[in-house]
Amino acid sequence: MKPQIKKGLSVHANKIKFITTLLLLITPCFAVPQILPTIPNALKNKVAVSVIDSTNADIIYQYRESTPMLLASNMKLLTSYAALQNLGANFTWKTTLSYSGKVKQDNLDGNLYLIGGGDPMLTTQSVTNLFMTLKHNGINTIQGNLILDTHIFNQNVPSSELYPEPYASYSVDPKSLIIDENISTLALHIKANKITFDTYRSGKLKFDNQLKLINAKFACNDLSDYVNINKSRASASKSKKQKTSDFVLTGNIPASCDGKNINFYLLDTNQYNRQLVALILKQQHIKLKGKIIIGNAPASTIPIAEITSQPLAQTMWQMNKQSNNLYAKSMLLSLGAYRSTNDATYENAKNIYYQTFKQNLNFPELKVENGSGLSRYEQLSAAHMTTLLYTMYHDKESSNFINSLPTPGESGTLQTEFARYKTQLHAKTGSLSDTKAYSGYFYARNGHVYAISFLANGISRGDIGKTELQTFKQFFADSLESLNMIESKN
């Protein structure tokens, strides 16, 4: 099976492919004149930088630009490109409610099917609306089973992050049918020096609360900085009558965390969906005589209602602004699900991903794992990152692409950084335990728009790593100011 790929960007892609290939072949490392600040000694073997003019691809500055680097969430820029090229900005995911059998008065003498289309933004309210349509059609009883069809994604994606946190909300894997991003929420309360919490969308899970209140005036911008969750270990000393917990919550909590919420990835997706759909049926007073099971809907089912997601361009906006890994992984799998024979969703998707870049841009060092950057494998050079940015700057979807990037002091993952450049910087951030990345566009005072990529790998642990990270951020900020100082040649 040879995946089909949309053609496009031939003029600019071919131009930049030629320019970049030529420069990587004939330009020795560090040969570009010094325009940005000197690379700090602590980072000389850890960073790669590329800055080019988005109008004409003129090189402004490069340093270790051809070195393959881990990208962290900068990988989402490549996934955005692959999704726009193959699925299109107006692509939508659909979730369908259908049935087999016959409707007799208020009874469905047959099975009901909830068919997932891979929509990563599907909500409880959307699914409830589907079942309300069933109710509005006068059906109160289902004599058969309710079958959750999850066949569209028949393979999953791997995620080789450095220090995996399996219960973290950013670790959620894409599924054909996923509701509320499969997230369980814990709402924390502090009263009379005691910590309690409410849980939402956690089913029948039980929690052992070992959280401790500390007398410290720490800010609590993110409750996940303080709360750890791990699976309980059964104790042989516990009596059979004593109920054991499923998870243990530990951590030292400052009083400022009162009223804060934290999201976890706790339930198996099928388990999550079964419990949620059962609750919706109960709320809508729809009686199910059979069971909620996982299976495939036959082609002959009769549609009752359908939910259509927002367009892909809007999903890309949320993915890049908030660095949503689930959305990126879902986009990747959707390449295989909707643009191939889908005999092996992940393998087909990965082939399409590679062929898209080979055909249009030729990035031989590119490695793809899941499309989100939550990976120890996904990599690209800084020079080729700015090649991609140049290409997208001239694409018909440039406005959607650029506006999807975080901006300082206003939106997304740059909201609290580099506020001085809030009207000038549009950049995707990326972070792993030893990786930091900024790639995007800088609108300089001279009227030029620069495609920029600053990648740092191998950041140390502990206090040394904190110093290196701060040094890298300062180098990035100083570099932006240097770009502002370039005089226009016009």
Beta strands, then each sheet from edge to edge (+ up, - down):
strand 1: 47-53
strand 2: 59-63
strand 3: 69-70
strand 4: 94-99
strand 5: 102-104
strand 6: 107-109
strand 7: 112-115
strand 8: 141-142
strand 9: 146-149
strand 10: 184-191
strand 11: 194-200
strand 12: 207-214
strand 13: 228-231
strand 14: 247-254
strand 15: 261-264
strand 16: 287-288
strand 17: 292-295
strand 18: 302-308
strand 19: 379-380
strand 20: 425-432
strand 21: 435-443
strand 22: 449-456
sheet 1: 2+ 1- 22+ 21- 20+
sheet 2: 3+ 19-
sheet 3: 17+ 9+ 7+ 4- 18+
sheet 4: 5+ 6- 8- 16-
sheet 5: 11+ 10- 15+
sheet 6: 12+ 14+ 13-
end
